[in-house]
Amino acid sequence: MNERIARPHKGRQRRRAPKRPQVSIPDLGTTIAWIRDDLGLTQNQAAAAVNFSAVHLGRFERGESKPPPDTLEGIISGWRLDKAMASHLRELAGPPIMLAPPDALRSYVRAEKSLRLNLERLQARAIPAAFVDPFGNLLAHNALLTTAFPGIQDIGSTSIWMFSDHSKAVIVDPEGEGSLTVAMLKSALGRHRSSAQARELVSALAPISDARRLWAASVNVTRGRDSQCPLHAYDANHRPVSYQLALTDGMLAHHVQLLTATPEEYSGPELD
């Protein structure tokens, strides 16, 4: 979150910090409480910043009532939340977007000859690629994807792979990539929170200690990856390489996304 409101002086007023959730499907009340805690504010201070009572804010945080649209917008502007978090809160306040089951999405991709040909064309251009759902479940992929990211085919998910031992052997900055993955997943879980994939993802990540730690470490969300933020890794010959990752929402009616990892000259941190 950018341009935050000023934090209070420590020790002036004791605040009751809400328990930070571990891996879970986001809800509006818990997220509002977490943002307030991240800003370092008591309920009284946070409510005063948006001109309504701490009693109402407490009810919102406990999930006893939902803020009306104008009140939610007041929280967004009064707490100076960034665009990604503003969108996240609005999505949590609205109805969830249901996803078709992964098997149905895979059947759709396999039935579309043009999609298979697209993967083959990207293979010919030396670009690892896959079709995924919004949670990173693999629906179809070319052979280069499994070469660039070993073990991803067996795991079947780009998101879960990011917290695996496979990724730690390949990714230059597993901590940073894990944090970014968590921020993207929180956003996707907010949009598609009632889907079977959401429950399956949380169940898969909950036992992983790194996922739990990074989940509780930050409230931040992001809708996608910055184009100026390549993924730095090692190739099959353990040579450093950077990948320009792109996720195309070209088939939103079916919730299918094209993920490409275009290799380029290494531009990451200095290596030993």
C-alpha positions as CSV (number, residue, x, y, z in Angstrom):
1,M,0.0,0.0,0.0
2,N,1.3,3.4,-1.0
3,E,1.1,6.9,0.6
4,R,-0.2,5.6,3.8
5,I,-1.6,7.7,6.6
6,A,0.8,8.7,9.3
7,R,1.4,6.0,12.0
8,P,0.7,7.0,15.6
9,H,3.4,7.5,18.1
10,K,4.1,4.2,19.9
11,G,3.0,3.9,23.5
12,R,0.4,6.7,23.2
13,Q,-2.6,4.3,22.9
14,R,-2.6,0.6,23.3
15,R,-4.1,-1.1,20.4
16,R,-5.4,-4.6,20.0
17,A,-3.7,-6.2,17.1
18,P,-5.9,-8.8,15.2
19,K,-4.4,-12.2,14.7
20,R,-2.8,-12.4,11.3
21,P,-4.2,-15.2,9.2
22,Q,-2.1,-17.9,7.7
23,V,-3.0,-19.5,4.4
24,S,-6.7,-19.0,4.0
25,I,-9.4,-17.7,1.7
26,P,-9.6,-13.9,2.2
27,D,-12.8,-12.4,3.6
28,L,-13.7,-8.7,3.8
29,G,-13.7,-8.3,7.6
30,T,-10.4,-10.0,8.3
31,T,-8.7,-8.1,5.4
32,I,-9.9,-4.8,6.8
33,A,-8.6,-5.7,10.2
34,W,-5.3,-6.8,8.8
35,I,-4.9,-3.6,6.8
36,R,-5.6,-1.5,9.9
37,D,-3.0,-3.5,11.9
38,D,-0.5,-3.0,9.1
39,L,-1.1,0.7,9.3
40,G,-0.4,0.6,13.0
41,L,-3.8,2.0,14.0
42,T,-6.3,1.3,16.8
43,Q,-9.9,1.0,15.8
44,N,-10.5,4.5,17.1
45,Q,-7.7,6.0,15.1
46,A,-8.6,4.1,11.9
47,A,-12.3,5.0,12.2
48,A,-11.5,8.7,12.9
49,A,-9.5,8.7,9.6
50,V,-12.6,7.8,7.7
51,N,-15.2,9.7,9.8
52,F,-17.3,6.9,11.3
53,S,-17.4,5.1,14.6
54,A,-15.0,2.5,15.9
55,V,-18.1,0.5,16.9
56,H,-19.0,0.1,13.2
57,L,-15.4,-0.6,12.2
58,G,-15.3,-3.4,14.8
59,R,-18.5,-4.9,13.4
60,F,-17.0,-4.8,9.9
61,E,-13.8,-6.5,11.1
62,R,-15.7,-9.3,12.9
63,G,-17.9,-9.9,9.9
64,E,-21.0,-9.0,11.7
65,S,-22.0,-6.5,9.0
66,K,-20.7,-5.4,5.7
67,P,-19.7,-1.7,5.0
68,P,-22.0,0.0,2.5
69,P,-20.4,0.9,-0.8
70,D,-19.9,4.6,0.2
71,T,-18.3,3.5,3.5
72,L,-16.0,1.1,1.8
73,E,-14.9,3.8,-0.6
74,G,-14.3,6.0,2.4
75,I,-12.0,3.4,3.9
76,I,-10.1,3.0,0.6
77,S,-9.6,6.8,0.2
78,G,-9.2,7.6,3.9
79,W,-6.6,4.9,4.5
80,R,-4.9,5.8,1.1
81,L,-4.9,2.2,-0.2
82,D,-3.3,1.4,-3.5
83,K,-5.2,0.4,-6.6
84,A,-4.6,-3.3,-6.1
85,M,-5.9,-3.3,-2.5
86,A,-8.8,-1.1,-3.5
87,S,-9.8,-3.6,-6.1
88,H,-9.3,-6.5,-3.7
89,L,-11.7,-4.9,-1.1
90,R,-14.3,-4.2,-3.7
91,E,-14.1,-7.8,-5.0
92,L,-14.5,-9.1,-1.5
93,A,-17.5,-6.9,-0.9
94,G,-19.1,-8.2,-4.1
95,P,-20.2,-11.7,-5.3
96,P,-17.5,-14.2,-6.0
97,I,-16.7,-15.2,-9.6
98,M,-17.2,-18.9,-10.0
99,L,-14.6,-21.0,-11.9
100,A,-15.3,-24.1,-13.9
101,P,-13.5,-27.2,-12.4
102,P,-9.9,-27.7,-13.7
103,D,-10.9,-30.9,-15.6
104,A,-13.6,-28.9,-17.5
105,L,-11.0,-26.2,-18.3
106,R,-8.5,-28.8,-19.5
107,S,-11.1,-30.4,-21.7
108,Y,-11.8,-27.0,-23.2
109,V,-8.2,-26.3,-23.9
110,R,-7.6,-29.8,-25.4
111,A,-10.7,-29.4,-27.6
112,E,-9.5,-26.1,-29.1
113,K,-7.0,-26.9,-31.9
114,S,-5.9,-23.3,-32.1
115,L,-4.8,-23.3,-28.5
116,R,-2.7,-26.4,-29.0
117,L,-1.1,-24.9,-32.1
118,N,-0.3,-21.8,-30.1
119,L,1.7,-23.8,-27.6
120,E,3.5,-25.5,-30.5
121,R,4.4,-22.1,-32.1
122,L,5.8,-20.9,-28.8
123,Q,7.8,-24.1,-28.5
124,A,9.3,-23.4,-32.0
125,R,10.2,-19.9,-30.8
126,A,12.0,-21.4,-27.7
127,I,9.4,-19.9,-25.3
128,P,8.2,-22.0,-22.4
129,A,4.4,-21.7,-22.2
130,A,1.3,-23.1,-20.6
131,F,-2.4,-22.5,-20.3
132,V,-3.4,-22.1,-16.7
133,D,-6.4,-21.1,-14.6
134,P,-6.4,-18.0,-12.3
135,F,-4.7,-20.1,-9.5
136,G,-1.9,-21.4,-11.7
137,N,-3.2,-24.9,-12.2
138,L,-1.7,-26.3,-15.4
139,L,-4.3,-27.0,-18.1
140,A,-1.8,-27.7,-21.0
141,H,1.8,-26.8,-21.6
142,N,4.6,-27.2,-24.1
143,A,7.8,-29.3,-23.4
144,L,10.0,-26.3,-22.8
145,L,8.0,-25.4,-19.7
146,T,9.0,-28.6,-18.0
147,T,12.6,-28.2,-19.1
148,A,12.8,-24.6,-17.7
149,F,10.9,-25.4,-14.5
150,P,11.7,-29.1,-13.5
151,G,9.0,-30.9,-11.5
152,I,6.2,-28.5,-12.5
153,Q,4.4,-31.1,-14.5
154,D,4.2,-33.6,-11.6
155,I,3.0,-30.9,-9.2
156,G,0.5,-29.5,-11.7
157,S,0.5,-26.0,-10.4
158,T,2.8,-23.0,-11.0
159,S,1.8,-21.6,-7.6
160,I,2.5,-24.7,-5.5
161,W,5.7,-25.4,-7.5
162,M,7.0,-22.0,-6.4
163,F,7.1,-23.3,-2.8
164,S,8.7,-26.7,-3.7
165,D,12.2,-27.9,-3.4
166,H,12.3,-28.0,-7.2
167,S,11.9,-24.2,-7.4
168,K,14.6,-23.6,-4.8
169,A,17.1,-25.4,-7.0
170,V,16.1,-23.2,-10.0
171,I,15.0,-19.7,-8.8
172,V,17.6,-17.2,-7.9
173,D,15.4,-15.4,-5.3
174,P,12.9,-17.9,-3.9
175,E,11.9,-15.6,-1.0
176,G,11.0,-12.7,-3.3
177,E,9.2,-14.9,-5.8
178,G,7.3,-16.6,-3.0
179,S,6.2,-13.2,-1.6
180,L,5.0,-12.2,-5.1
181,T,3.2,-15.5,-5.6
182,V,1.4,-15.0,-2.3
183,A,0.3,-11.5,-3.2
184,M,-1.1,-12.7,-6.5
185,L,-2.9,-15.7,-5.0
186,K,-4.6,-13.5,-2.3
187,S,-6.0,-11.4,-5.1
188,A,-7.2,-14.4,-7.1
189,L,-8.7,-16.1,-4.0
190,G,-10.6,-12.9,-3.3
191,R,-12.2,-13.0,-6.8
192,H,-12.8,-16.7,-7.0
193,R,-13.2,-17.5,-3.3
194,S,-16.2,-19.9,-3.6
195,S,-14.6,-22.1,-6.3
196,A,-13.4,-25.6,-5.6
197,Q,-9.9,-24.5,-6.8
198,A,-9.7,-22.0,-4.0
199,R,-10.3,-24.6,-1.3
200,E,-7.9,-27.0,-3.0
201,L,-5.2,-24.4,-3.2
202,V,-5.4,-23.4,0.4
203,S,-5.4,-27.1,1.5
204,A,-2.2,-27.7,-0.6
205,L,-0.3,-24.6,0.6
206,A,-1.3,-24.8,4.3
207,P,1.2,-27.6,5.2
208,I,4.1,-25.7,3.6
209,S,6.0,-23.7,6.2
210,D,7.3,-21.1,3.7
211,A,3.9,-20.5,2.4
212,R,2.4,-20.0,5.9
213,R,5.2,-17.7,6.9
214,L,5.0,-15.5,3.8
215,W,1.2,-15.5,3.9
216,A,1.2,-14.0,7.4
217,A,4.1,-11.6,6.7
218,S,2.2,-9.2,4.5
219,V,-1.3,-8.1,3.7
220,N,-0.3,-6.9,0.2
221,V,-2.0,-8.1,-2.9
222,T,-1.3,-7.7,-6.6
223,R,-3.4,-8.4,-9.7
224,G,-0.3,-9.4,-11.8
225,R,3.4,-9.2,-12.3
226,D,5.1,-6.0,-13.2
227,S,6.6,-6.2,-16.7
228,Q,9.8,-4.6,-15.3
229,C,10.2,-7.6,-12.9
230,P,11.6,-10.6,-14.7
231,L,11.9,-14.0,-13.1
232,H,15.6,-14.8,-12.5
233,A,16.6,-18.5,-12.6
234,Y,19.1,-21.1,-13.7
235,D,18.7,-23.0,-17.0
236,A,19.1,-26.8,-17.5
237,N,22.9,-26.2,-17.7
238,H,22.9,-24.1,-14.5
239,R,23.5,-20.9,-16.4
240,P,21.7,-17.8,-15.1
241,V,18.8,-16.6,-17.3
242,S,16.0,-14.1,-16.9
243,Y,12.4,-14.8,-18.0
244,Q,10.0,-12.1,-19.0
245,L,6.7,-13.6,-17.7
246,A,3.4,-12.6,-19.3
247,L,-0.1,-13.7,-18.5
248,T,-2.7,-13.1,-21.1
249,D,-6.4,-12.9,-20.2
250,G,-7.6,-13.7,-23.7
251,M,-10.2,-16.3,-22.8
252,L,-11.9,-14.9,-19.8
253,A,-15.2,-16.5,-20.6
254,H,-13.5,-19.8,-19.8
255,H,-11.1,-18.4,-17.2
256,V,-8.1,-19.7,-19.2
257,Q,-4.9,-17.7,-19.3
258,L,-1.8,-18.1,-21.4
259,L,1.4,-18.0,-19.5
260,T,4.6,-17.4,-21.4
261,A,8.2,-17.2,-20.0
262,T,10.3,-15.5,-22.7
263,P,14.1,-16.1,-22.0
264,E,16.5,-13.2,-22.1
265,E,19.9,-12.3,-21.0
266,Y,20.4,-12.5,-17.2
267,S,19.6,-9.2,-15.5
268,G,19.2,-10.3,-11.9
269,P,21.3,-9.8,-8.7
270,E,25.0,-10.5,-8.8
271,L,25.7,-14.2,-8.3
272,D,28.6,-15.8,-6.4
